[in-house]
């Protein structure tokens, strides 16, 4: 009889302990949150950035992952130097120029506390830029693009101010550094290691780099909206 009572008591204790554990233990799977953002502002000129963010994908790691792409206007560089380095030594025509780049960005965002703002993130991650400088010599019958694609790294800070449960005002600032890469246009290309493809005269990569305003040290200050999905 005593043995039966002991067995029943043990079973009841086992069941009750499991019920309590289910009520107090954290969930076995996190509930990820997704958001979509649009930012405008200064990116060494004017730029627009569109992003998607996933957060709270783990209840053990307070980390968000943000992927974004942007379009940025840029000063293209020196048209006369670009013409000499990539095309020819002609001087006829009136120069007209424009520049832009597309960038892709991956950020790992860690929440931090700044001035008691409820939602702020320190961000760091890789970058990729595709830059184009376009030059035209009106009356000189010359129109050409100089392009370069670069990898980089960057860091920044974002703060969010809630407007509604699914809408926030965002302020973002950061700094990016891009590594040297091949600069090419027309039939010529110059590489950071000193090699050339159909290089003109004695021009070098440094000459090409000075003529083209490709991304290098980049500061960003942007603002916009973030929408929870």
N, C-alpha and C positions, 0 to 999 in steps of 0.2 A: 504493500500500500504506500509506504513512504517513497519507494522507488518511482511509482506512478506519479505521485505528487511532484517529485523532483523533476521528472521528465516534462510534465505539463508546464511547470513553472519556467523551465529552461526554454521551452518553445514560445511561451508568451513573452519572455524577455527578449528573445531573438526577433520576434515579429515587431514588438514595440520599438526596439532600437533601430530597425530598418525604416519604420514609419517616421521616426524623429529625424533620421539622417536625410530622408528624402525631402523633408520640409526645410532643413537648415543648410544642406549642401548647395553649392553653386550649380548652375545648369551645366550639363555635360557638353553643350554646344553653344557658342556665342551667336548672337543675332546681328549680322553685319548691317551697317547703315551705308547708304549710297547718297551722293550729292553731286550736283552739277553747278559749275560756276562760270561766270563771265567777268573778266577784268579789263580795264582800260587804263592807260597811263604812260609814264615815261620809261622807255627802254633804249636810252641813248638817242631817242627821237620819240616817235609816237608808236605805240603798239597795242594790240588786242590779244587776249589770251583766253582760251576756252579749256576747261578742265573737268575731270571726273575724279571723285574721291571715294574710297572705301575705308570705313572706320569701324571700330568695335568688332573686328573679325576674330578677336581672341580676347577672353576675359582675363588672361594672364599677361598679355603684352599690350600696354597702352600706346598703340602705334596706329597711324593712318597712312595709307599709300595713295599718292596723288599722281595722276598722269595728265599731262596737258600739252597743248600745242598752241603756237602763237604766230602771228604775222606782225612784222615790225618794219617801219620805214627807216631808212638809213641814209646818211650822206655817202655817196658812192665812192668818192676819192678824187684824184686829180686827173681830169680827162686828157690833158696834154701828155702827162707822164705815161698814162695807160696806153695811149696811142703809140708812143715811141717804144715802149717795152714789149707790147704785144702785136703791133701792126706795122707801122712804118714811121719815117721821120717827117712826113708831110705836115704842113701847118695850115693848110687851107680849110675853110669852113668855120662855122660858128658852133662851139661846143654846147651840147645840151646833155644833161645826165640825170639819172635817178638810181636809187638803190633800195633794196629790201632784203629781208631774210625771213625764212620760216624756221621755227625752232621746235624741237620736241624735248620734253622735260619729264623726268621721273623723280618724285620727291618722297622721302620717308619722313613723316611728320610726327614729332614727339610733343605731347602737350606740356606746356610750362606755365608758370604763374607770373604775370607781368602786371603790376599796378592793380592787382585784384580783378583784372579782366577775366571773366569766367572761361573764355575759350581762346587760347593763344597756342600757336604751334611753332616750334623750331624745326626748320626743314633743311634737308641736305640730299643731294642726289646727282646723277649724271645728266648731261645735256648733249644735244646734237643740233647743229645749226647748218642751214643751207643758204648761203649768201649769194646774191647776184648784184653786180654793178653794171648798169647799162649806159653806154655812151653813144652819142650820135653827133656827127659833125655836119650840120646843115649847110648844104652847098659844097661839101667836100665828099659827098657820096660814100660815107662810111658810117656803119651802124654795127656795134658789136657788144657782146656780153662778156664780162669776166666773172667767173664763178669759183667758189670754194666751199667745201663741206668739212666741218670740224666737229670733233668731240670735245666735251668740256665737263667741268664739275661746277657745282654752285651750292650756295647756302642762303637761307633767308628766314624771315619771320612773318607770320600771318596772324592777324587778330580778327575775331568775329564778334559782331554786335547784333544780338538777336532783334529782329523786327516782328517776327511771328514764329510759331513752332517750326515751320519749314522754310523760313526765309531769313537770311542774315546779310548784313552789310560787312564787307571784307576790305581790310587794308593790308597790303602786301609790300614788303621791301626785301631786297636781296642783292647779292653780288655773284656774278658768274665769271669763270675764267675758261677761255677756249684755247686749245692747243693748236700750234701751227700745222697747216695742212697744205696740200698742193693748190696752187693758184693757177688757173688756166683760162685761156680765151683765144678765139680765132684758131691759129694752128700752134700756139706756144703754151708751154706750161713750165712752172718753176716749183721745185720741191724744197722743203726745209733742209734736206741732207745735202743740198748743193747740186743735185742732178737736174738736168733740164730736158725738155722735149721741144725741139725746134726753137731754142732760145735765141733771142736777137742780140747781136753784137756781144758786148761784155756784161750785159745786165744779169743780175743775180736775184735770188729769192728775196733778199732784203729790199732791192729796188722795187720788185713787184708788190711786196707787202706794204711799202711806204706809199705806193700809188693807189692802192685799193683799201678802202675802209672796212676791211673784214672784221668780224667780232674778235675781241681779245679780252680786255678788262671791261666788264659790263655791269653797270648799276641799274637797278629796276625799282620803280616806285609806282604801284598800281592800286586801283580801287575798283570795287564792283559788287556784284551780288552773288550769293550762293544759295541754291535751291535744294532742299532735301527731297529725296524721292521716296 
